[in-house]
Amino acid sequence: MRTDVDIAQEAKLFPITEIAAKLGLAESDLELFGRYKAKVRLDALRGRESRRGRLVLVTGTSPTPAGEGKTTVAVGLADALSLRDRRVALCLREPSLGPVFGIKGGAAGGGYSQVVPMVDINLHFTGDFHAITSAHALLSAMLDNHLQQGNALDIDGRRISWKRAVDMNDRALRNTVIGLGGPGSGIPRQDGFLITAASEVMAIFCLASDHEDLEARLGRIIVGYTKVQSPVRAAELEASGAMTLLLNDALSPNLVQTLEGTPAFVHGGPFANIAHGCNSLIATRVGIQLADLVVTEAGFGADLGAEKFFDIKCRVGGLEPEAAVVVATIRSLKMHGGMLKTELERESVDAVRRGLPNLERHIDIVRKFGVPPVVALNRFHTDTEAELAAVEQACEEFGVPLARAEGHARGGEGMLELADAVLATLEAGEADFAPLYPLDLPISEKIEAVAREVYGAAGVDYQSTAQKSIDQLESIGLGELPVCIAKTQYSLSDDPSLLGQPEGFRITVRDVTPSAGAGFVVALTGEMLTMPGLPKRPAAAGMSVDSEGRVVGLF
């Protein structure tokens, strides 16, 4: 059986200069990273006649261990639209090393719908994640140095909120003690680590519009509070300029290609369950400026990635999405219908039908933002015609177009039905995009709007810590920011065991924290962790390099 890495390594890639030319870019507009990767110089776009590409989001149902293939669908759709003679740009997130070596895998698609060079993209790529980790580490170091050098800002060591970051799953680093070893080794205090994808620096990187905006946002990061509970920001530590310097080159979007030669911008990578889950705003804007159609993807289901894409990224960037593809699979619907993963190869139309309310909810979520949906039924070889027909009949009843998607097995050719459905939706011109809530609502009302309208919750309960945090955030002028809810991806609720479309549940918010530089506040629900752990047998255990230097075991 040929693996994803086998297919990627056997592919014939085009020089990246030829890919850039498809978007009207010259070699002088690029910073080359070998033959097949490049960064697009931001100054290359100034004064250029721009297009106004139409924006299509790819989202999905609540994910399950069976896999949905959302990125694979996004890649295949872009290739299919190219086959329909459209100038297309694909915009995706960069993979985090944590999931690559843990359990989730990479973020380059799969089968014959991949972005390449796949190995490079899933590993060090152009160094963006390392730059973000380094910028985060610099602020951490300057904060602790400030404490060591006399603490002129009167920072309360018990109220420091800024943690350290590393791009790897390492549960042992969630809670740490630093500064041990005597007076020359710093001030002892409690600390901990986030995974880089959960860092506010990552969120800022993905929402900044240019270098000036990047530095201003970095300066607004709140690292903690003084003894009189006034916020202390990175600018007061004089860290934001040097952090911008570390991110200077990384801010330019990365250009690669699909297996079929469609231009792809892969840039930035916040998680959608603990952050806002979208590729960089800069990359999306570049795509819109250079292409007729832009296909982008947001993390996990419509309740997480799509909601944050609409309410945060589109609001910040002035984006106007005109269609959304909701990815579903027979396998995931069966799991939402109560089947175990070990039973999924057995035909069960009844289980599919029991799982359909989850799909219906995600379709409704997209519609709440005034964006017309299209369902992509991502096919697996175990699907039966009776099961496929049950989903098609349901979507007809839901009043939403459906297309079978076979990009994994057939590439762009297997996605032409979906491409035609998306083009028809765009031509119908029914989009009337608007965010879910106005920013001048109190923080709690914005959280409740998402919980009720998006998740379908009966209400929201706030633990005492959360209510105190909301009061403090509103008192320091952060009350009119959008909310970014950190919630399990596996359920519409905050309980990962409640599959399908649960009813009557309430969301519990245990704390609300500022991401003042990113420009949102984060509501923490359930048992969400900002530093994942590795499974019993990590994916890394099966990876290596053979005697000829070829990667083995990377998907």
N, C-alpha and C positions, 0 to 999 in steps of 0.2 A: 504494500500500500504506500503510495507516494504521499509524503507529508507536506505541509505548507512550506517548510524550509526547502524541501527537495524541489518543489515547483518554482519557488523564488530563485533558487540558485541556478536552475537550468534555464531561466528566462533570458531572452536577448533584450537587453536594455538599450534605450536610445541615449546618446549623449545629452546631458542636461541642457546644453545650449539649444538643442533642437526642440526640447520640451518647452523651454522658455520662449522660443520663437513662435510657438502656437498661441501665446498670449501677447505677442507683439513686443517681447523683451529681447534686447541685444545682449551679447556677452558682456559688454561694458556695464550693463545693469546688474550684474551678478558678482557675488563673491563665491568663487568655486571651492568646493570641498571634494576634490577628485573629479571624476568624469560624470558621476551620477547624482550628485547632491550639490545644492547651491543655496546661498541666502540671497534674497532680492534686496538690493540696496534701497533704503527708504527714500533717498534723494533722487533715485531714478524715476520715481513716480510723479515728482513735482513738475507742473506745467504740461503734463501729458494729457492729450485728449482722452477723457474717460468715458467708459460705457456705464450703464446702470444695470448691472446684472441682476437677474431675478433670483431671489433667495429661497431655497427649498431646504427644510429641516428634515432630518431622519431621526426618529425617536422609536419607542417600542413599548411593548407591554411590560409588566413587572417581571424582571429577569428571574430565571430559575436555574438550577444546576444543569438542566438539559441544554442550555445555550440557545440564544436567539439569532446570533449572527448579524447584529445591527450594523457594525462597521463593514462587514462583507456586503451587505445590501447597499450601503452608501457608496462603496467603491464600484460595485457592479452597476448601480444606477448612473453614476457619472460616466462610466464607459459606454453604457447604452445610449445616453443622451449624446455622447460624441458620435456614436454610429448614426444618429439621426441628424448629423451635420450641424450640431450646435457647438459653439465655442464654450467649453465647460471648464470650471475650476472646482476641484474638490478640496474641502477644508476639514482637516481632522486634528485631533489632539495627539500629542506625543505620548508614547507609553512611559509609565513609571517603572523603574527597575524592580520595585517591590512586588507588584503583581506578576511581572515577567518571571521572576525566580520563585514566586510563591504558588498561587493556585489559579488566578484568573487568566493568565496568559498575556499576550501582547495586544497591540491596538493597530495592527496593520491589515486587518481583514483576513481572509482565508481562501484556500483553494485557488481558483482562477480569478478571484476578485480580491487582489492584494495591492498594497502600495509597496514599492521597492526602491532601493535595496532593503529588503525586509530585516535582515540581520542587523544592519547598521541602525535602522530606525528603532528597533526594539532594544538596542544596547546603548552605546554612548552617543550615537547620531552626530550632531554638530556641537554637542557640549552644552546645550541650553539648560538642562536640568542641573548640571554641575555648576553653572554660573548662578542659577537661582539658589541652589544650596549654599554656595559660597557667599552670596549677598546676605542671605539669612544668617549665616554663621558670623559674618562681620558685625552685624547689628548685635548679635548675642555677645560677642567679644567686647564690643565697645560699651555695652550696658554693664557688664561685669567689671570692666576696667574703670568705668565711672564710679562704681561703688568702692573699688579698691583705692582710688585716688582721692577719696574724701567725700564723695556723694554730695556735690554742691547743689544738686537739684532736690535733695532731701527725699529721695525715693524710699518708699516703705518696702523693705525686703519681703514682707509678708503679702504684698499686693502686686508683685511682679507677675504679669500675665504672659510675657514673651518667653516661649520655649525655644529649644534648639531644633534642628531639622537634619534628617538624613534620608536619602532616597532608597530605602530598603525596609522591608518588613522586619521589625525587631522589637518584640513585645517587652523585652527586658529593659528597654530604654524609655518606656512610658513614664516612669517615675524614677528620678535619680536624685542624688545629693552631690553637689559640686563644691569646690573651694576647700577641700580637705588637704592637709599637709602643712599647715602652719601659716603664719602671716604673709609669707611670700607667694602663696599659692591662691590668693583670692579670698573673697568673703564666703564662708560656708552658707549654703542655702539650698532649699529644695528646688528642683528643676525637672525637666523631662524633655522628650523629643517628640516631634511630629514627623510624619512622612512628608517629603518635600511637596508632594501634590496637595497636601493640606495646608501648606504654609501660606500666610497672607501675602508673602512676596510673590508666590505663584499667581494668586488671584489678581494682584496688582499688575503683574506682567501681562496677564491675559485681558485686562480691561483698559490698560493705558493706550492713549491715542498716539503718543510720540514721546521723545526723550524728555521734553520739558514736563509733560503731564506725568510721566513715570517718576521723575524726581519729586514732584509735588506730592504725589500719592504716597511714595515711600516716606516722605517727611511727616505725613499725617498718621503713620502707624503709632498706635498706643502700646507702649511696652509695659506699662504699669501705672501706679498711682503714688502720689506723695503721701506724707503722713496726714495731710488734711484732705486727702482723697481727690486731688486735682490730677487730671491725666498727664502723663509724661509721654512725649512723642519722640520719634526717631530724629526729627529735625533738631530737637533740643540737645541730643547727644552728638550732633553734627555728623551723623552717619549717612544721610540720604544721598549726598553727592558721591561718596565713594561707592555706595551700593549701586547707584546708577552707572558708574564707571564699570563695575563688574558685569553689569547687564547690557552694556552699550552694544556689543556685537550681537548678543543673543536676541535683541529686540527685533532685528530684521527677520522676516519670515523665511522658513525653510521651504525650498521647492524641490520636490521629487516627482515620481511618476507612478501610474498604475502599471500593471502588467501589459496593458494595451496602449500605453503611452499617453494617457490623459494627465494633464498637469495636476499636481496635488500639493497643497500647502499643508504641512504637518508642523504645528507650532503651538507650544504651550500644552499643559495637561493637568488641570485641576480635576479631582474626583467630583462626581455629582452627588454622592451621598453625604459628603462632609464639606464640600465647597460648591462652586457654581457650575462645574462640569462642562465647560465649553472651550474650544480652541481660542487662540488669541483674537481679539477684536481687530488688531492690525491685519492679520492674515485674511480675515473675512472681508474687510474693507478693500484690501488689495485684490482679492478675487472678484468682488463686485465691480471694481474699477476696470478690470482687464477682461472679464468674461461676460458672455450673454446669460449664462446660468451658473449659479453657485450651489453646490450640494454640500451641506455641512451636517454634522452629527452632534448630538448632545448625549451625555452619559446616562445610562440606565433607562428607566421608563419615563413616560410623559409626566408623571407626578413629580419627578426629580429634575432630570436634565432639561426637559422641554419647558417646564414651568420657570426654571431659573434662566434659561435662554431667553424666554419671552419677557419675564419680569425684571431681569437684571441686565443681561447683555444687550438685548434689543433696545431697552430703555436708555442705557448709557450710550450706546453707539448710534442711536437713531436708525436702527435697522427695521425693515418692513418685510418680514417673511410672507410669502404668497401661497405656500403649500407646505404640508407636513406629511411625511410618510411614516405610518405606524407599523412597525415590524412585528409580526407574530409568527409562531410556528405551531404545528400540530403538537409537537412534543411538549412545549411549554404550556399550551392550553390544557393538555391532559394532566399535567402536574397541578395546575390551578383547579382542575376538576377532581383532584383527589388521588390520582394515580402516583405510585412510587416510581422513582427513576428506573429501577430495575425492571419495571413492567412496561416501559414505554414502547417497546417494539410490538406489543400486542395491540391489535386493532380495538378501539373502543370509541365509537361515535358518541356514546353517552358521556364519557369523560370529557371529550372535546366540548360538547354542549354545556356541560357543567362549568367548564373553564371560560366560556365565552363572555360572561359578565365582566371579567377582567379586561378583555379587549374592548368591550363596549365602553368601559369607564375611560380608558386611555383615548379612545376616539372623542368622547365627550370633553375631555380635558383640552384637547387641541381646539375643538370648536369654541370653547369658552373664551379663547383669545382672538376669535374672528378669523382663524386660519383654517381653510378647507383641508380635510384629511384624505389620504389615500392609504389603504391597507396593502402592505406587501406580505404575502404569505410565503415565507422563506421555506422552500421545500427540502425535506430530508428523504433519503431513499426508503425509509421505513413508513412514510406516509401512504395511506391508502386513498383511493378515489372517493370512497364513502366519507372518510374523515375530511378530505379537502372540500367535498361538496357541502358538508354541514357548515363549514366556515363561510363558504361562498353564499349560501342561502341566508345565513345570519347577517352578513354584511349588506346584502340586498335589503333586508328588513331594517338594518340600521341606517340605510340611505347613504352608504359610503362606497365608492368604487374599490374594487379589489383586483390585484394582479398576482399571479403566481411568480415567485422569484427563484431563479435557478442560477444565480451568479456564481455560487461556489463551484458548481460542476461545469458551467458553460461560459463563464465570464459575461461580457457585455451582451452577447447574443441571447443569453438566458434571461436577460433583464429588459428586453425590448418591450414586452407587454407592460411592465411597470413604467418604463420611460414614456410610453404613449399615454398611459393613464395620468401621469404627472403633467405632461404637456397639455392634455385636454383640460385638466384642472386649472392650469395657469391661464389657458386661453379663455376659460369661462369667466375669469376676472372677478371671482366672488370674495376674494380676501378683503377683510376689513379689520386689520390687526389693531389691537389695543391691549395694553397690560391689564392685569386682573384688578388692581387696586390703585387708588391715588396715593401719592407719597405723603400727603399731609395727614393721613390717618395715624392715630397712635400705633406704636409698635405692636401692642397686643391685638389690635383690630386687624392689622395686616397679617399677623400669624393666623388669626382665626379665619380670615378670608381664604387663605391657602388651604387650611385644614378642612374647612367646610366645602368650598367650591371645587377644590382639586382632589383632595383625598377622599371626600365624602364622609368626613368625621361628623359626629354629633356635637362636638365641642372640643374645647381645649382646657386643660388643667395646668396651672402653673405652680411649681414647687416654690417655696419661700425664697430660695436663692434666685430663681428666675425673676420673680416679681421685683426683688430689690435691684437686680441688674437692669431691668427695664427702666425703673425709676431713675437710676443713676445715668443710664445712656440718654434718656430724654432730657435730664438736667444739664448735660454737657453739650447739647445741641445735635445729637445723633438720632433724634426721633423721626426725622423725615427721610431716612434712608430706606431702601428696599430691604426685605428680609430674605435670608438664605437659610432654609431649614435643613438641618443635618438629621437625616432619617434613614432607616433601613431601606435598601433598594428592593428587598424581597417581597414587601407587602405595601399596599396602599396605606396601611396603618403604621404605627410605630412598633408593632409586634411582628417580627419576621415569620412567625408561625401562622399568621392569618392570611391565607392565600385567597385567590379569587377576587371577589368584590365584597369585602366584609361590610357589615352594616352595624350601626349603633355604637361604634367604638368612639373613644375619646383619645385625643393626643395629649401626652404629658410632656411639658417643656420643663427640663430640669435646670437650664441656665441659658442666658442670652449674653453673648460676648461681642465686642466690637471688632469689625474689620474696617476701621475708619479710613485707611488708605485705599482699600479696595472699593469702599463706598457702599457697604451693606453691613447689617448686623446678622449674626449667626445664632439661630435658635437651636439648641441641642436637645434632641428628643431621645427617648429610649436609652439604649446602651451603646450609642454610637461612639466609636473610638477614632481618634485622629492619628493613631499609630497602629496599623494592623500587625498581626502575628503570622508566622509561617504555619502551614498545616503539618500533619504528622510526617508526611513525605513530601517535601517541597518539590516543585517542578525542577529546581536547580539540581536535584539529585540525579536527574537523567540527562544532564547536559555536559557536553565536552567538545573537544576539537580533535579531529582525526589526524593521522600522520601527514596529510597533505594540507592541513590548515583549514579544512572545511568544518563548519559548525555542525554538531550532532545533537539532536534532542531538543532543539528550540522550536517546539510546536510541530 
